[in-house]
Amino acid sequence: MERAQVVINVAYRAQLEQDIPLLRQPRADFLQHFKAKKIILKPGEHGRGSLRDQGRQPLYLLMGITVLVLMIACANVANLQWREAPHARGRWLSVWR
């Protein structure tokens, strides 16, 4: 983990150095703080639990709406087939006569 953090911070420092000329008249204390920034890596064994918790309720809402739309679609198809059944049965019988 330490080695990965060192490697990624080398590339990050180079990017920070490229970004410094893009700053508009930075103060000395800001520039010092800007150059001191670094990336800290943490183990990912627990994932992003807070992100999962934030997305849970909207995802349940989306799934509920999807189920509702599918149920309406199934009811419409069933209704159409039920209404056509007497006509289709008559045509089927006329073929066999």
C-alpha positions, 0 to 999 in steps of 0.5 A, a space after each residue: 500500500 505504501 509503495 502504491 501511495 508513493 508511486 501515485 503521489 509522484 505522478 500527482 506532484 507532477 500534475 500539481 506543478 503543471 497546474 501552478 502556472 494556471 493559478 491566478 496570482 496565488 498567495 504564498 500561503 495558498 501556494 505552500 498549501 497547494 504544493 503540500 497536497 497528496 493522495 492518501 490511499 486507504 484499504 478498500 475492503 469495506 467498499 464505499 458504504 456511504 455511497 451504497 446507503 445514499 443510493 438505496 432509497 432512490 434505487 428502491 423507488 426506481 425498482 418500484 416504478 419499474 414493477 408498476 409499469 410492467 404490471 400495467 403493461 401485462 394487464 394491457 396485454 392480458 386485456 387485449 388477448 381476452 377481448 380478442 379470444 372470442 374472435 380468434 376462436 371463431 376463426 380457428 373453428 372456421 378453418 376446421 369446418 
